[in-house]
Amino acid sequence: MVDVLSKNYSVNDKPCPRGEVWIRGPSVTSGYYKAPELTAQAYKEGGWFATGDIGRWNEDGSLSIIDREKNLIKPPHGEYIS
């Protein structure tokens, strides 16, 4: 998990750290199909995949998804909505 200071989420928040969820490992895809520019944006140093999800580590050790880094969606008709 990494800080998202633009939304005031920090891994140092007490009692529940919050931030963007990054994952890596053999079960994570190696990239976007025929989209090297998207792959380069999403994959960080060390093979970490930036999910865009904002997570919170709960006191019981579980992870909750509480927000999205970017809340805009582009449906098929092409207009962005939040």
Secondary structure, 3 states (H helix, E strand, C coil): CECEHHHCECCCCCCCCEEEEEECCCCCCCCCCCCHHHHHHHECHHHCEEEEEEEEECCCCCEEEEEECCCCECCCCCCCEC
